[in-house]
Amino acid sequence: MFGQCLLVLFAKRRAGALVLVCAGGVGGIATVTLPLAWTDRGPAAAVHRLSVEVLMVLDTLIAAIVDLESVEVKDLV
């Protein structure tokens, strides 16, 4: 559906994220629900694939995984 213009019927929250319910989905007769980020109304894409914020989150995740691997199995029983 890239490049198509759809009429936004309403916005709602689903699982904590904002989604748009649009008319004219499949075959132009159904509605389609799209995450806001998938539309031109969402935040602009980052200039780089990995922003500083994403790299910081990734670093935290890797540190947590390494900490888990250093714990011996007997410590978990």
C-alpha positions in Angstrom: 0.0 0.0 0.0 3.1 2.2 -0.2 2.3 5.6 -1.6 -1.5 5.2 -1.4 -3.7 7.8 0.3 -6.3 6.5 2.7 -9.0 8.3 4.6 -8.4 8.1 8.3 -11.6 7.2 10.1 -10.3 7.4 13.6 -7.3 6.9 15.8 -7.2 4.5 18.8 -4.8 2.8 21.2 -4.0 -0.8 20.8 -1.5 -2.5 23.2 -0.4 1.0 24.3 0.4 2.2 20.8 -1.5 4.6 18.6 -3.0 3.1 15.5 -5.1 4.6 12.7 -8.2 2.9 11.3 -8.4 3.8 7.6 -11.0 3.3 4.9 -10.1 1.8 1.6 -8.0 -1.1 2.6 -7.9 -4.3 0.7 -9.8 -3.8 -2.6 -11.0 -0.4 -1.4 -13.9 -1.9 0.5 -12.5 -2.8 3.8 -10.9 -0.9 6.7 -7.3 -1.3 7.5 -5.6 -0.6 10.9 -2.0 0.7 10.7 0.5 1.7 13.4 1.1 5.4 13.4 4.8 4.8 12.7 3.9 3.2 9.3 2.3 6.4 8.1 3.4 9.9 7.2 1.8 11.0 10.4 4.3 9.1 12.5 7.7 10.4 13.7 10.3 11.0 11.0 12.7 8.2 10.4 16.1 8.5 11.9 18.8 9.7 9.6 21.0 6.8 10.6 19.8 3.2 11.0 21.0 3.2 14.6 20.5 6.3 16.6 22.4 7.1 19.8 19.3 6.3 21.8 19.0 2.8 20.2 22.6 2.1 20.7 22.3 3.0 24.4 19.4 0.6 24.8 21.3 -2.1 22.9 24.3 -1.6 25.2 22.1 -2.1 28.3 20.5 -5.2 26.8 23.9 -6.7 26.0 25.2 -6.0 29.5 22.2 -7.7 31.0 22.7 -10.8 28.8 26.4 -11.0 29.7 25.5 -10.7 33.4 23.0 -13.6 33.1 25.6 -15.8 31.3 28.1 -15.2 34.1 25.7 -16.6 36.7 26.3 -20.3 37.3 23.4 -22.8 36.9 23.7 -23.8 40.5 23.0 -20.3 41.6 19.6 -20.5 39.9 18.5 -23.7 41.5 
